[in-house]
Amino acid sequence: MSEHEMPEHPQPTSPGLGSGSEGPVLAGLAREVDALRRAVGELEPVPEQVADLARLVGQLSEALAALTARRRVPAAPSWLLAPADPGHVQKLLDELCGWLEAVYLRYPDAAGSLPPCWLWHPDVVEELLWLMHAWLAAYQGPAASVGAAGDWHDRQRPGVVARIGRQAKSCSVEKHQTRAGWASPPSGPVAVPGRDAIASMARWWALDRDGAAPEPAAADTASGSGERKWSA
């Protein structure tokens, strides 16, 4: 064999070909080709199905991202861990009092259980602060919904009212007063009780919360005004 000659591959022999039996062999091949054609035909829609599935996955991802974003509710501030900054603390109380007047005290059970000395009870202020922010999230936040509002009415608000009622309903400003000659404050004010004490309470809580709270001033009710006067 010369160096340029390639070996010849042996020719495969097909049984029956050239021996007069081509018919059955060709019929078998035809059946196999037909089966392959049907199999390939069944695979033709697969690329479209894959594309549809990819589109669906993309839509689900976008919907999940939007839902996650809506559920990012800002955290409620804490009264117990408020910074030692009188301005910041007073801002918390001012906002809370505005909400108490506009929303919380509209409910008779809430108005009846909030003691006039609520500012002297850190646990009560903490309860009211988170309840206010739960209301804001349910009605005005990115996750606002009918379900969240229903949960606020059905579970959160009644829970806070009940706890305040158990812990401080029987308390009064007199019990935080040690001076003689204390006059009992008028009962059932429509305005948020103790609002005039916010400045002094804010300074105490911001700068000396581990010390004794400032004593409430004796009520000095103007004739017909129904307003309490507090010492700053």
Disulfide bonds with the S-S distance in Angstrom:
none
